[in-house]
Amino acid sequence: MPIMISLDLSGKVALVMGVTNERSLAWAIGHQLLQAGARCIFSYQGERLLSGLEKLTKAYPETLFEVCDVTQESDLERLFARIGSEMGGLDMIVHAIAYAPRASMEGRFLDTTLEDYQIALGVSAYSLVSVTRHAEPLLRSGSSIVTLTYYASQRVVAKYNVMGIAKAALEASVRYMAYELGSKNIRVNAISAGPMRTIAGSSIPGFRDMFAKAAATAALGRNATQEEAGKLGLFLLSDLSSGITGEVSFVDGGYNIMGMALDG
């Protein structure tokens, strides 16, 4: 008789950071969490994003929202003070925040300015560290943190430039944080999603060709979907992955395993 696994996150509290619209990977994960019964608080960078979040979550009236610019300590302090006072603790964090100035992704990597380099690594990598440091007093034993990375951290992807460096720093941060938080039974992992039609993906120069080439190369002969990324996020945030930490998990249709394939 098959064993049925029912995932019930009732009573769990999740912070989801980085939703921009319904195609965001942050929303793909957040939606899975809401469906599984978790109570979520969504942070957003600017007021223009709030109405979209409210529409996405209208079926979940207990959802909370808080504006937060992760580069501002005062915003982080306010966010986690609210979580502590209104929710009492935290079980899951989805960190889906990344940014690099457009100019730094249009030319040569060698021409990256110091300012653009610092912005990209500060927002895309250091923010995970600062968010987790503020969250640590609220994180319960068994908590899980998930961030989003990309294959360009390990291999050259033309025009990804300084964001590839930022993602490499992010992945190294995941490993160090997993080590330091392991004694508290807090896990930290990263999801490396293949090309997807998100705002972040579409901002990469040449994205359309990249998307088509990845699909043609992938072992499954297609790109992974937002829903598949969301399900991986749900797995890594839940107790189903209780023995996994410090890892980068791919959801890209098997693109990352491919070297050279010969037809026939």
C-alpha positions as CSV (number, residue, x, y, z in Angstrom):
1,M,0.0,0.0,0.0
2,P,1.5,3.4,-1.0
3,I,2.5,5.8,1.7
4,M,0.7,9.2,1.3
5,I,2.6,12.3,2.5
6,S,0.4,15.2,3.4
7,L,2.3,18.5,3.9
8,D,0.6,20.7,6.5
9,L,2.3,23.9,7.4
10,S,-0.5,25.2,9.7
11,G,1.0,27.1,12.6
12,K,4.2,27.9,10.6
13,V,5.3,31.5,9.9
14,A,7.1,32.4,6.7
15,L,8.7,35.6,5.5
16,V,8.7,36.0,1.7
17,M,10.9,38.7,0.2
18,G,11.1,39.7,-3.4
19,V,7.7,39.2,-5.1
20,T,7.3,41.6,-8.0
21,N,4.4,39.9,-9.8
22,E,2.6,36.6,-10.4
23,R,5.6,35.3,-12.4
24,S,8.1,35.9,-9.7
25,L,9.8,32.8,-8.3
26,A,9.3,34.3,-4.9
27,W,5.6,34.2,-5.6
28,A,5.8,30.6,-6.9
29,I,7.3,29.6,-3.6
30,G,5.1,31.8,-1.5
31,H,1.9,30.5,-3.1
32,Q,3.0,26.9,-2.3
33,L,3.5,27.9,1.3
34,L,0.1,29.6,1.5
35,Q,-1.6,26.6,0.0
36,A,0.1,24.3,2.5
37,G,-1.3,26.4,5.4
38,A,1.6,28.6,6.4
39,R,0.9,32.2,7.5
40,C,3.0,34.5,5.4
41,I,4.3,38.0,5.6
42,F,5.5,39.5,2.3
43,S,8.0,42.3,2.3
44,Y,8.2,44.6,-0.7
45,Q,10.6,47.3,-1.8
46,G,8.2,50.1,-2.8
47,E,4.5,51.0,-2.5
48,R,3.9,50.4,-6.2
49,L,4.2,46.7,-5.5
50,L,1.7,46.5,-2.6
51,S,-1.5,46.5,-4.7
52,G,-0.2,43.5,-6.7
53,L,0.6,41.6,-3.6
54,E,-2.8,42.2,-2.1
55,K,-4.4,40.9,-5.3
56,L,-2.3,37.8,-5.4
57,T,-3.1,37.0,-1.8
58,K,-6.7,38.0,-1.6
59,A,-7.7,34.4,-0.8
60,Y,-5.5,34.4,2.3
61,P,-6.8,37.2,4.6
62,E,-4.3,36.6,7.4
63,T,-1.4,37.5,5.1
64,L,0.6,40.5,6.2
65,F,2.7,43.0,4.2
66,E,5.6,45.3,5.2
67,V,7.7,47.6,3.1
68,C,11.4,46.9,3.4
69,D,14.5,48.1,1.5
70,V,17.1,45.5,2.5
71,T,19.9,48.1,2.1
72,Q,18.4,50.1,5.0
73,E,19.0,48.9,8.5
74,S,16.0,50.8,9.8
75,D,13.7,48.9,7.4
76,L,15.1,45.6,8.5
77,E,14.7,46.5,12.2
78,R,11.1,47.6,11.7
79,L,10.3,44.4,9.7
80,F,11.6,42.0,12.2
81,A,10.2,43.9,15.2
82,R,6.8,43.6,13.6
83,I,7.2,39.9,13.0
84,G,8.3,39.4,16.6
85,S,5.4,41.4,18.0
86,E,2.6,40.1,15.7
87,M,3.8,36.5,15.0
88,G,6.0,35.7,17.9
89,G,8.6,33.9,15.8
90,L,9.6,32.7,12.4
91,D,10.0,29.3,10.7
92,M,10.8,30.0,7.0
93,I,12.5,32.7,5.0
94,V,12.4,33.1,1.2
95,H,15.1,35.4,0.0
96,A,14.5,36.3,-3.6
97,I,16.3,39.7,-3.9
98,A,18.9,40.6,-6.5
99,Y,19.9,43.7,-8.5
100,A,22.7,45.0,-10.6
101,P,22.7,48.3,-12.5
102,R,21.7,47.7,-16.2
103,A,24.9,49.2,-17.5
104,S,27.0,46.6,-15.7
105,M,25.3,43.8,-17.7
106,E,25.5,45.4,-21.1
107,G,29.2,45.8,-21.7
108,R,32.3,43.8,-20.7
109,F,32.7,42.4,-17.2
110,L,36.1,43.9,-17.1
111,D,34.6,47.4,-17.3
112,T,32.4,46.9,-14.2
113,T,32.8,50.0,-12.0
114,L,33.5,49.6,-8.3
115,E,30.2,51.3,-7.5
116,D,28.2,48.8,-9.7
117,Y,30.2,45.9,-8.2
118,Q,29.4,47.0,-4.7
119,I,25.7,47.5,-5.5
120,A,25.3,44.1,-7.1
121,L,27.0,42.2,-4.3
122,G,25.4,44.3,-1.6
123,V,21.9,43.8,-2.7
124,S,22.2,40.3,-4.2
125,A,24.5,38.6,-1.7
126,Y,25.0,40.6,1.4
127,S,21.3,41.2,1.9
128,L,20.9,37.4,2.7
129,V,23.5,37.8,5.5
130,S,21.9,41.0,6.9
131,V,18.3,39.6,6.7
132,T,19.4,36.4,8.5
133,R,21.3,38.2,11.2
134,H,18.2,40.3,12.0
135,A,15.9,37.2,11.8
136,E,18.1,34.9,13.9
137,P,16.6,35.8,17.3
138,L,13.1,34.9,15.9
139,L,14.1,31.7,14.1
140,R,12.8,28.6,15.8
141,S,14.6,25.2,15.9
142,G,13.9,23.5,12.6
143,S,13.6,26.7,10.6
144,S,14.7,26.8,7.0
145,I,16.0,29.6,4.8
146,V,16.0,29.5,1.0
147,T,17.5,31.9,-1.5
148,L,17.7,32.0,-5.3
149,T,20.8,31.6,-7.3
150,Y,21.7,30.9,-11.0
151,Y,24.1,28.7,-12.9
152,A,26.2,31.7,-13.9
153,S,27.8,31.5,-10.5
154,Q,29.7,28.4,-11.7
155,R,30.0,28.9,-15.5
156,V,30.3,31.9,-17.7
157,V,27.0,33.2,-19.0
158,A,27.5,36.0,-21.5
159,K,26.1,39.4,-20.3
160,Y,25.3,38.1,-16.8
161,N,28.6,39.7,-15.8
162,V,28.7,41.0,-12.2
163,M,25.5,39.2,-11.3
164,G,27.4,35.9,-11.8
165,I,30.0,37.1,-9.3
166,A,27.2,38.1,-6.9
167,K,25.5,34.7,-7.2
168,A,28.8,33.0,-6.5
169,A,29.2,35.1,-3.3
170,L,25.6,34.2,-2.4
171,E,26.2,30.5,-2.7
172,A,29.4,30.8,-0.6
173,S,27.3,32.7,2.0
174,V,24.8,29.9,2.1
175,R,27.5,27.4,3.0
176,Y,29.0,29.6,5.8
177,M,25.6,30.4,7.2
178,A,24.5,26.7,7.1
179,Y,27.6,25.9,9.1
180,E,27.1,28.6,11.7
181,L,23.4,28.1,12.1
182,G,23.5,24.3,12.0
183,S,24.0,24.0,15.8
184,K,20.6,25.7,16.2
185,N,18.9,23.3,13.8
186,I,18.4,26.1,11.2
187,R,19.0,25.2,7.6
188,V,20.1,27.4,4.7
189,N,19.9,26.3,1.0
190,A,19.8,27.8,-2.4
191,I,17.6,27.0,-5.5
192,S,19.3,27.4,-8.9
193,A,16.5,27.8,-11.4
194,G,17.1,27.7,-15.1
195,P,16.0,30.5,-17.4
196,M,12.4,31.6,-16.6
197,R,10.2,34.4,-17.9
198,T,10.4,36.6,-14.9
199,I,11.1,40.3,-14.7
200,A,14.6,39.5,-13.4
201,G,15.3,37.0,-16.2
202,S,13.9,39.1,-19.0
203,S,16.2,42.0,-17.9
204,I,19.3,40.0,-19.0
205,P,20.5,41.1,-22.4
206,G,19.8,38.3,-25.0
207,F,17.4,36.4,-22.6
208,R,15.2,35.2,-25.4
209,D,18.0,33.3,-27.1
210,M,19.3,32.0,-23.8
211,F,15.8,30.7,-22.9
212,A,15.5,28.8,-26.2
213,K,19.1,27.4,-26.1
214,A,18.6,26.2,-22.5
215,A,15.4,24.3,-23.4
216,A,17.1,22.7,-26.4
217,T,20.1,21.6,-24.3
218,A,18.4,20.4,-21.2
219,A,18.1,16.7,-20.5
220,L,14.3,17.0,-20.4
221,G,14.2,18.9,-23.6
222,R,12.5,21.9,-21.9
223,N,13.0,24.5,-19.3
224,A,11.6,24.1,-15.8
225,T,8.5,26.0,-14.8
226,Q,7.8,28.5,-12.1
227,E,5.5,25.9,-10.5
228,E,8.4,23.4,-10.4
229,A,10.7,26.0,-8.7
230,G,7.9,26.7,-6.2
231,K,7.5,23.0,-5.3
232,L,11.3,22.7,-4.8
233,G,11.1,25.7,-2.5
234,L,8.3,24.2,-0.6
235,F,10.3,21.0,-0.1
236,L,13.4,22.8,1.1
237,L,11.4,24.9,3.5
238,S,9.5,22.0,5.0
239,D,10.6,19.2,7.3
240,L,10.7,16.9,4.3
241,S,14.2,18.2,3.7
242,S,15.3,18.2,7.3
243,G,18.7,16.7,6.6
244,I,19.6,19.1,3.8
245,T,21.6,22.3,4.4
246,G,24.3,24.3,2.6
247,E,23.3,22.9,-0.8
248,V,22.5,24.4,-4.2
249,S,19.6,22.5,-5.7
250,F,19.0,22.8,-9.5
251,V,15.6,23.0,-11.1
252,D,16.5,23.5,-14.7
253,G,15.3,20.4,-16.6
254,G,18.8,19.0,-16.3
255,Y,20.5,21.7,-18.2
256,N,23.4,21.9,-15.7
257,I,24.3,18.3,-16.1
258,M,24.9,18.5,-19.9
259,G,28.3,18.7,-21.6
260,M,28.0,17.7,-25.2
261,A,25.1,15.7,-26.6
262,L,25.2,14.0,-30.0
263,D,21.9,13.2,-31.7
264,G,21.5,9.6,-32.7
